[in-house]
Amino acid sequence: MQSGGSLGPEPFHEPARMPRGFQCAATNCGLKREGPDLSLFVSDVDAAAAALFTRNQFPGAPVILGRETIRGGTLRAIVVNSKVSNVANGETGIRNARRMAEAAAAEIGTSADRVLVSSTGVIGVSLPIDRIETGIRGMAALLQADPLVGASGIMTTDTHPKAISMSVGDATITWIAKGAGMVEPNMATMLVYIFTDVRLEAATLDSMLRRAAHVSFNMLSVDTDTSTSDTCAILANGLAGTVDHAVFQEALTFGSIAMTQILARDGEGATKLLRIHVEQAASDTDARAIAKSIVNSPLIKTMAFGADPNVGRILMAIGKCFTATIRPDFTSASINGIDVLRDGRRTDFDETRLRTSLQGDPVDIHVSLGVGHASATAFGCDLTDGYIRENAAYYST
Amino acid sequence: MQSGGSLGPEPFHEPARMPRGFQCAATNCGLKREGPDLSLFVSDVDAAAAALFTRNQFPGAPVILGRETIRGGTLRAIVVNSKVSNVANGETGIRNARRMAEAAAAEIGTSADRVLVSSTGVIGVSLPIDRIETGIRGMAALLQADPLVGASGIMTTDTHPKAISMSVGDATITWIAKGAGMVEPNMATMLVYIFTDVRLEAATLDSMLRRAAHVSFNMLSVDTDTSTSDTCAILANGLAGTVDHAVFQEALTFGSIAMTQILARDGEGATKLLRIHVEQAASDTDARAIAKSIVNSPLIKTMAFGADPNVGRILMAIGKCFTATIRPDFTSASINGIDVLRDGRRTDFDETRLRTSLQGDPVDIHVSLGVGHASATAFGCDLTDGYIRENAAYYST
């Protein structure tokens, strides 16, 4: 296995599969005109659990309820609907989120405080809870072992279901995720569920998840817009016994970075993955802020889309981090390995070569600040007319 | 005259004109294939002056020189080229900015320390100083009274030259500006030159300009990208004598807000002006941060473009201001006067009416936070496929 910080192509030749004792199901309960809109993820036995939620100050009802649920540190299931997010619905929203947990708990034979609920989709529309309750009934009979089935029911504007698996000794870790727009997580990404049959305590899971998210989901930005529903949860049911904690942490971080890149690459309208590596920064805060500033700059994103080597925009995006320690004459940058800025000045690079390179996917921008030893990597995507088309009329579709 | 905070349609029925003792000229010196690319603004007599510059940490050479020049508090002229910005050119850049000031000083018979220099356009390309020096020679003979002539030589991706004038008693204030992309000023906007024949001292001008910019140019964002060249300067040559300071401040602020809206409306690819009014905030900082968060949100900007009433995005953009004081149940919002959120919940608004209203220009979003007495207004524009087209291939064109 490569190290957690590696950024090469995703090394997932293993087929995505559920770890032992986990199953999932998806169905259409009438929220979407077609395709699954309701997913259920179940562990055969109680699993230790931890979760991170959005920092948005208008959290959805499922996030408010989820913060309460996760305090127990134990989950049996996750139930998720797509199309409607159950945000800005007041007390009714909370009541409906609870009803959704209760319906799933009844279906699989557990208590509602062991069911995590998520809803993703349009904000400010009432959750059709009757349809969801009806949909949940009978889902236990649909449970099966392919994570892509569960992944398909949680999609909104994603172009494909997202699931990957890794082996850790005799155990497995599986990531199931969605998220294509309104994605700049600051605590977690859109919806990421991680299942493992390793035995770990909830408190350990929590700190491991935070460590992994810090360099993965929390460094992802599709469009700077932090969702009201971001949720990242991990369930460990222990059926494969224990593994070395350091090895598990490394795998968890590595797979989370891989899933972050899959999410970024499928950003709304995206044609390519954008990875911004900042090194020799004065602090971790500076490195992260500058990497985020570059990955979020519309002028950088359109440059990547157009394969147009307007490299001055990199300096602009670094320089607009007003509080970061920056020495213009120490600052250098490269795009896909081609030096474009050295000591604050544009180099005499081969424009044709850079233009050709920019047409590829991914686009990697390395920045060296020359003022310290901190580094960070941010993940995003290009900004295209596809993003505009998708978001100028998302609600109506 | 309306009050400085008014946001109605621009009330400029006065023709744009230079205040007495000011003239301008524009020419093509060979930087652009066609159209003027070099402008000169001249006062017949020494003028008291103040200026604000970008906070970007990679300031262009003209900004570095301009900070030095403005310390004198006196200017006779401003010389500006478009197409090439003279940023990231190291010591040569500074030397070329000085040569540009010297050439203009020689042309009009003053010293180089009384000439402010600006360059705007692509970053990281060498300034063709020989062409500019040749171009400046003879410009004194072209000086004339129409500010739109000077405004035409400073345009980059602007679709029209921008100049407005206001009377203040017997005196005049004239704003000449450009700026369509890479515009999120934090000290000033792209390039804004303000000329007046009022008599005012440099120190007074400086504090008045800061006050005006705080609620106008510093609340403008086209694309969150802070230019390396932002400059906002004011020259007062005194030829019309004194006016009441409060009256002058009010006019300066009012006209600066009007010019801010003209700049926002002509943002790259924009089809409409976006104005975000936040009130009842706990602090000025909160009000400004939330107004900026909304005006910068790609999902709000595409909603305005698509006239699609996805109002939950407003809550999202408020809620992602993590450090602001927000009480979801106290938060209300309206779009063009139609209540869409009340006490943190979506109202039962008439969708057809809102959709029709969103098709108009401007789009006004009012947010009431219900937690204090501070307010702020931010100015921006919608995000369209035109922006993508323009910026995916700006360099090559």
Interface residues (C-beta under 8 A of the other chain):
Chain A: R55 N56 Q57 F58 P59 S85 V87 A88 N89 G90 V122 I123 G124 V125 G181 M182 E184 N186 D223 T224 D225 T226 S227 T228 N296 S297 P298 L299 T302 M303 F305 G306 D308 P309 N310 V311 G312 R313 L315 M316 A317 I318 G319 K320 C321 F322 A324 I326 P328 D329 T331 L341 D343 G344 R345 R346 L383 T384 D385 Y387 I388 R389 N391 A392 A393 Y394 Y395 S396
Chain B: R55 N56 Q57 F58 P59 S85 V87 A88 N89 G90 V122 I123 G124 V125 G181 M182 E184 N186 D223 T224 D225 T226 S227 T228 N296 S297 P298 L299 T302 M303 F305 G306 D308 P309 N310 V311 G312 R313 L315 M316 A317 I318 G319 K320 C321 F322 A324 I326 P328 D329 T331 L341 D343 G344 R345 R346 L383 T384 D385 Y387 I388 R389 N391 A392 A393 Y394 Y395 S396
